[in-house]
């Protein structure tokens, strides 16, 4: 058994004795939720970058579909809004 695993087991035993199993579950679910949010944030950033490349590619041609470009730009802005919302969830408000 590795040292990290032994230390984790000791921590879990001490934590559950001090705060109870429900608190441990809340801590673990909070950690999992943060990881899920970070994963979603990464996916949104990738999609945002991909849309930017598509827009630039379309606009580099002489005659391009302006309606399609506008649609892509609108989607890109929606993604940017989602990214900002996720970042505010991940970064706690220090003033509060």
JOZI-V406360 format. One record per backbone hydrogen bond with DSSP energy under -0.5 kcal/mol. NH is the residue of the N-H (numbers start at 1). CO is the residue of the C=O. Records with the same first field share a line. If there is no record, write none. Layout:
BEGIN
NH: CO ; CO
END
This chain:
BEGIN
6: 2
7: 3
8: 4
9: 5
10: 6
11: 7
12: 8
13: 9
14: 10
15: 11
16: 12
17: 13
18: 14
19: 15
20: 15 ; 16
24: 20
25: 21
26: 22
27: 23
28: 24
29: 25
30: 26
31: 27
32: 28
33: 29
34: 30
35: 31
36: 32
37: 33
38: 34
39: 35
40: 36
41: 37
42: 38
43: 39
44: 40
45: 41
46: 42
47: 43
48: 44
49: 45
50: 46
51: 47
52: 48
53: 49
54: 50
55: 51
56: 52
57: 53
58: 54
59: 55
60: 56
61: 58
64: 62
66: 64
69: 65
70: 66
71: 67
72: 68
73: 69
74: 70
75: 71
76: 72
77: 73
78: 74
79: 75
80: 76
81: 77
82: 78
83: 79
84: 80
85: 81
86: 82
87: 83
88: 84
89: 85
90: 86
91: 87
92: 90
94: 92
END
